[in-house]
């Protein structure tokens, strides 16, 4: 009698547990299906060739004081409210500093008449080096860790990290995203860029993207840069434009440009990035829409919100918004990746960036 009563009481609990398991599985299958759709038609046979350089991280990145942005804040004369005429002419020193007129190129900062904003292209050009501060130095190897939340056909959770690895003139950027627990992720994606550091920024040689699902995969996509053409995973190729970046390297290239020329990062500016992706090469345009104070687990961090002009659409490229932190070497401290209006993942930095010891091969000799 007691045994039968126990069975009757246990049955509803078992069905409830099964229902909860199915609900959670449905949400996770949703995000797995989302990633599978993005991985469709990729090459499963090509083995990965980017061998990750192992790095030991020994300390946290300190906050740095924001660089002066006086040039960025000086408004063009036509936007200013005229002041009453002075009794005597104003000395030349009180006039706003005119912006430099760089040569016309995809990476120039173009000051235009109101109300159009200035344009900043992420594909840097040689003339930028002349205006760069002499003290600029690429950061040592750095790791950023993020918490993942969002909604993809159901609530999702996970973790992600970005690694910038510097070894002499060689670099690697790795972006790893996992949905579900770290010990048994439902879905994961690894994006890796490898290339060289040049006076004009990063020069990618190879990009690899690998997607794994709980019971399927891996799906791989590869983009190769041979110096004259970009070869995409679908077999097509295009002329390699100056300063072209891949999906992973673009974020470090932006940090490099803003770190070297901080006055370029301001509300109303436009950032243009030429991106080589597994299926196409195209220009992505980001608007610097506003300044935001982000509340992170390690404190409040001022940031600039960059929003792409592309609208997310089903079957199209995923659209990424990012938040750049000037006090953390202009690194991205938040990403929001959208597929459409309802499905997205939100990555928020959950600790200070971690730094490796300086690489002896990158030190400047006395």
C-alpha positions in Angstrom: 0.0 0.0 0.0 2.7 2.4 1.0 4.8 1.4 -2.0 1.8 2.1 -4.4 1.3 5.5 -2.8 4.9 6.4 -3.2 4.7 5.4 -6.9 1.7 7.6 -7.4 3.4 10.6 -5.8 6.6 10.1 -7.7 4.9 9.9 -11.1 3.8 13.5 -11.3 7.3 14.7 -10.2 8.9 12.5 -12.9 6.6 14.0 -15.6 7.3 17.5 -14.3 11.0 16.9 -14.5 10.7 15.4 -18.0 8.6 18.4 -19.1 11.3 20.8 -17.7 14.0 18.8 -19.5 12.1 19.0 -22.8 11.6 22.8 -22.3 15.2 23.4 -21.6 16.2 21.1 -24.5 13.8 23.0 -26.9 15.5 26.3 -26.0 19.0 24.9 -26.5 18.0 23.1 -29.7 16.8 26.5 -30.9 20.2 28.1 -30.4 21.9 25.0 -31.9 19.6 25.3 -34.9 20.4 29.0 -35.2 24.1 28.2 -35.3 23.6 25.3 -37.6 21.8 27.6 -40.1 24.7 30.0 -40.0 27.1 27.0 -40.6 25.2 25.5 -43.5 27.2 24.7 -46.6 30.5 25.1 -44.8 33.4 22.8 -45.5 33.5 19.8 -43.1 36.6 18.2 -44.6 39.3 21.0 -44.3 41.2 20.5 -41.1 42.0 23.5 -38.9 45.4 25.0 -39.5 45.5 27.8 -36.9 47.3 26.3 -34.0 46.6 28.3 -30.9 49.6 29.8 -29.2 49.5 29.0 -25.5 49.9 32.0 -23.2 50.0 32.4 -19.4 48.1 35.4 -18.0 49.7 36.9 -14.9 47.9 40.1 -14.0 44.8 42.2 -14.6 44.6 45.2 -16.8 44.4 48.5 -14.8 42.1 51.3 -15.8 43.8 54.1 -17.6 42.9 57.8 -17.7 40.9 58.7 -20.8 43.1 60.3 -23.5 42.4 64.0 -24.3 39.7 64.4 -26.9 39.8 68.1 -27.4 40.1 67.8 -31.2 37.1 65.5 -31.4 35.0 67.9 -29.2 35.7 71.0 -31.2 32.6 71.6 -33.3 32.8 73.1 -36.9 32.2 76.8 -37.0 28.8 76.5 -38.7 27.4 74.5 -35.8 28.3 77.1 -33.2 26.0 79.9 -32.0 27.6 83.2 -33.0 28.9 85.2 -30.0 28.5 89.0 -29.8 31.1 90.8 -31.8 34.1 91.7 -29.6 35.5 95.2 -29.5 38.8 93.9 -30.9 39.5 90.9 -33.2 40.0 87.6 -31.3 43.6 86.4 -31.3 44.3 83.5 -33.6 44.9 81.2 -30.6 41.3 81.3 -29.5 40.0 80.0 -32.8 39.1 76.2 -33.0 42.0 74.1 -34.3 41.3 73.1 -37.9 41.2 69.3 -38.6 44.1 68.0 -40.6 43.3 67.2 -44.2 44.6 63.7 -44.8 44.9 62.4 -48.3 41.8 60.9 -49.7 41.7 57.2 -48.9 39.3 54.6 -47.5 40.7 55.2 -44.0 40.7 58.9 -43.9 38.8 60.9 -41.3 36.6 63.2 -43.5 35.2 66.3 -41.8 32.0 67.3 -43.6 29.5 70.1 -43.2 26.7 69.7 -40.8 24.6 67.6 -40.3 26.7 64.7 -41.7 29.1 63.1 -39.2 32.8 62.4 -39.7 33.8 59.1 -41.2 36.4 56.8 -39.8 37.4 53.7 -41.7 38.8 50.8 -39.8 41.1 49.9 -42.8 44.0 52.2 -41.8 46.3 53.7 -44.4 50.0 54.7 -44.3 49.3 58.4 -43.8 47.8 57.6 -40.3 51.2 56.6 -39.1 52.5 60.1 -39.4 49.9 61.4 -36.9 50.2 58.5 -34.5 51.7 59.2 -31.1 55.3 58.0 -31.0 54.6 56.1 -27.7 52.0 53.8 -29.2 52.7 50.2 -28.6 50.6 47.1 -29.2 49.3 45.6 -26.0 50.7 42.4 -24.6 48.7 39.2 -25.0 45.3 39.8 -23.5 42.3 37.7 -22.5 38.7 38.9 -22.0 36.0 36.7 -20.5 32.3 37.3 -20.9 29.0 36.0 -19.5 26.4 35.1 -22.2 22.7 35.7 -21.8 20.0 36.1 -24.4 17.0 34.7 -26.2 17.2 32.3 -29.1 13.8 30.5 -29.4 14.0 30.5 -25.6 16.3 31.8 -22.8 19.9 30.9 -23.2 23.0 31.2 -21.0 26.7 30.5 -21.5 30.2 32.0 -21.6 32.6 33.5 -24.1 36.2 34.8 -24.3 38.4 36.8 -26.7 42.1 36.3 -26.8 44.6 38.7 -28.4 47.9 36.9 -28.7 51.1 38.7 -29.8 54.3 36.9 -30.6 56.8 39.2 -32.3 55.4 40.4 -35.6 52.8 37.5 -35.5 49.3 37.8 -34.0 46.3 35.6 -33.3 42.8 36.6 -32.3 40.5 33.9 -30.9 36.8 34.3 -30.1 35.2 31.3 -28.4 31.4 31.2 -27.6 29.7 28.4 -25.7 26.0 28.0 -25.0 25.1 25.8 -22.0 27.4 24.6 -19.2 31.2 24.8 -19.9 31.7 21.1 -19.2 29.0 20.1 -21.8 28.0 22.9 -24.1 24.9 22.5 -26.2 26.5 24.5 -29.0 29.9 26.3 -29.5 31.7 28.4 -32.0 35.4 29.1 -32.3 36.6 32.0 -34.6 40.3 32.4 -35.1 42.3 34.9 -37.1 46.1 34.7 -37.7 48.4 37.1 -39.5 51.0 39.7 -38.9 51.2 43.1 -37.2 52.2 45.9 -39.6 52.7 49.7 -39.2 49.1 50.1 -40.5 47.5 47.5 -38.2 46.6 43.9 -38.6 47.1 42.0 -41.8 45.1 38.7 -41.7 46.5 35.7 -43.4 43.9 33.1 -42.5 40.5 33.0 -40.7 38.9 29.8 -39.4 35.4 29.3 -38.0 34.3 26.1 -36.4 30.8 25.3 -35.2 30.0 22.3 -33.0 26.5 21.2 -31.9 25.7 18.7 -29.2 25.2 15.8 -31.6 26.6 17.2 -34.8 29.6 18.9 -36.4 32.1 20.2 -36.6 31.2 22.6 -39.4 34.2 24.6 -40.6 34.6 27.8 -42.7 37.9 29.2 -43.9 38.9 32.5 -45.4 42.4 32.9 -46.9 44.2 36.1 -47.7 47.1 35.8 -50.1 48.0 39.5 -50.4 46.2 40.1 -53.7 42.9 38.2 -53.3 40.6 37.0 -50.5 39.4 33.4 -50.9 36.1 32.6 -49.2 34.8 29.3 -47.8 32.3 28.9 -50.7 35.1 28.9 -53.3 34.6 32.5 -54.5 37.4 35.1 -54.4 37.6 38.9 -54.5 40.4 41.5 -54.7 42.0 42.0 -51.3 41.3 45.6 -50.4 43.8 47.6 -48.2 43.0 47.2 -44.5 40.4 44.4 -45.0 39.7 42.5 -41.7 38.0 39.2 -40.8 35.2 38.6 -38.3 37.7 38.1 -35.4 40.4 40.6 -36.2 38.1 43.5 -36.7 37.5 44.1 -33.0 41.3 44.3 -32.2 41.8 46.5 -35.3 39.2 48.9 -34.0 40.8 49.0 -30.6 44.2 49.7 -32.3 42.7 52.6 -34.3 40.9 54.2 -31.3 43.9 53.6 -29.0 46.2 55.3 -31.5 43.8 58.1 -32.5 41.4 58.5 -29.5 39.8 61.7 -30.9 38.2 59.6 -33.6 35.9 57.9 -31.2 33.1 60.3 -30.5 29.3 60.4 -30.7 28.2 61.2 -34.3 31.3 59.6 -35.9 31.0 56.8 -38.4 33.3 53.8 -38.5 33.6 51.8 -41.7 35.1 48.3 -41.7 35.7 46.2 -44.8 35.0 42.6 -43.7 35.9 39.3 -45.3 33.4 36.7 -44.2 33.0 33.1 -45.2 30.4 33.9 -47.8 31.2 37.5 -48.9 33.4 40.6 -48.6 31.5 43.8 -47.9 31.8 47.2 -46.1 30.1 47.3 -42.6 29.3 50.8 -41.3 29.0 51.5 -37.6 27.5 54.7 -36.0 28.9 55.8 -32.7 25.5 56.5 -31.3 26.1 57.5 -27.7 28.2 57.3 -24.5 27.0 54.7 -21.9 28.1 53.8 -18.4 28.0 50.0 -18.2 27.5 48.3 -14.9 29.9 45.3 -14.8 30.8 42.8 -12.0 34.0 44.8 -11.5 32.5 48.3 -11.4 31.1 51.0 -13.6 32.9 51.4 -17.0 32.3 54.3 -19.4 31.9 53.2 -23.0 30.9 54.2 -26.5 28.1 52.3 -28.2 28.7 51.4 -31.8 25.7 50.2 -33.8 25.8 48.8 -37.3 23.6 50.3 -40.0 22.6 46.8 -41.2 19.3 45.4 -39.9 19.3 41.8 -38.8 17.3 39.5 -41.0 16.5 35.8 -41.0 19.0 34.0 -43.2 21.4 37.0 -43.4 24.7 37.7 -41.6 24.5 38.0 -37.8 24.6 41.7 -36.8 26.8 42.8 -33.9 26.6 45.9 -31.8 29.6 46.6 -29.5 30.6 48.8 -26.7 34.2 50.2 -26.6 35.8 51.1 -23.3 38.5 53.9 -23.6 39.8 53.2 -20.1 40.6 49.5 -21.1 42.7 50.2 -24.2 39.5 50.7 -26.3 38.7 47.0 -26.1 35.1 45.8 -26.5 33.5 45.1 -23.1 30.1 44.2 -24.5 28.7 42.6 -27.6 25.0 42.0 -28.6 24.7 39.7 -31.6 21.3 39.6 -33.3 19.7 37.3 -35.8 16.4 39.2 -35.9 14.3 41.3 -33.6 13.6 38.5 -31.1 16.7 36.3 -31.2 20.0 37.6 -29.8 22.9 36.8 -27.5 24.4 39.4 -25.1 28.1 39.1 -24.0 29.1 41.3 -21.0 32.7 41.3 -19.7 32.6 39.7 -16.2 36.1 40.6 -15.0 39.0 42.9 -15.8 41.0 41.9 -18.9 43.9 39.6 -18.1 47.4 40.3 -19.3 50.4 38.1 -20.1 54.0 39.0 -19.3 55.7 41.1 -22.0 57.1 39.1 -24.9 60.9 39.6 -25.0 60.8 39.4 -28.8 58.5 42.5 -29.0 60.6 44.8 -26.8 62.3 47.8 -28.4 66.1 47.6 -28.0 67.7 50.5 -26.0 
